[in-house]
Amino acid sequence: MAPLTRSQRARAFRGAQYALLGAALAVVVLLADWERLRQAFFDVEVAKAQFPDILTTALVNTVLYTLLGFGFGLVLGLALALMRLSSVPPYRWLAVTYIEFFRGVPALLVFIALGFGVPLAFEVALDKYATVMLALGLVGAAYMAETIRAGIRAVPKGQMEAARSLGMSHGRAMVSVIIPQAFRIVLPPLTNELILLTKDSSLVYLLGLSLGQYELANFGRDALNEHKSLTPILIAGLLYLMITLPLGHLVRRLESRTAKAS
């Protein structure tokens, strides 16, 4: 019997994998307690009890927290990117220190520091929305700064030279010519950062929010404790996907458009 060729071995190996996967699925279908799973994950009555509050309160607050953090982080990230590119060494040192620090510590630690550490140490009561904006923004800014810096450096040097030849100052050329082009380049990775901040907004539950300030994770956790069912968590997860999947599709479209333009 002639030995199998490489392509035949590959097809046989894939066939064995498919057969193994089919057998595993058959075992799951035959042995699973579907009624128990339905009650745990797909309890219709529990699902109905989540609406409309999970949309009008939790989903709205999740979007609001994300936009607050992203807006603050974008402004701070742009400032840090310009400091990293500055010819003044202290500016570069400060920017590098900030970026390395906040890229190295968990976002959870930042939430704890701002939500509990700062009020205890300085005896000040920060507004919950301000706390969320600062916590998400401080972490997001460290990543966005590097993204924006890379975008600015990707703009051809001739653009700055052309702007200066028209009589623009360095600052005016940066604001009017370089930064707008850089943002077009870095729009896909910035959208990715928006997705990450959307998921990081789930850390807000640590702050002890009032019912009107609940976001999706906090809402789902409280409903889980009340109904003893994972259905609220599943619904919260699906609502997160309603935000992140369109953004992910937008990232792919932007990346494809950028690739075609280049």
Salt bridges, closest charged atoms under 4 A:
GLU35 OE2 - ARG38 NH2 2.90
GLU146 OE1 - ARG84 NE 3.37
GLU146 OE2 - ARG103 NH1 3.81
GLU146 OE2 - ARG149 NH2 3.14
ASP222 OD1 - ARG221 NE 3.90
GLU226 OE2 - HIS227 NE2 3.89
